């Protein structure tokens, strides 16, 4: 298999090194990586979701929980600051 030598800045190398699992090569880490879309704005995400097919069972489940029949909703404590989630 052919190889290619690349240069990384130290911060990029450290991120790659931290992502590396025991016995895994750097090539395997790069192959495992998932890079988001270039346009990851809220608008682009909503546009993508608008094109998704929604199953009838999903609609029924959403209606059930929105009706309040699913029981009381509780607010959990935030692990980041100890305050309630909003």
Buried (B, 14 or more C-beta within 10 A) or exposed (E): EEEEEEEEEEEEEEEBEEEBEEEEEBEEBEEEEEEEEEEEEEEEEEEEEEEEEEEEEEEEEEEEEEEEEEEEEEEEEEEEEEEEEE
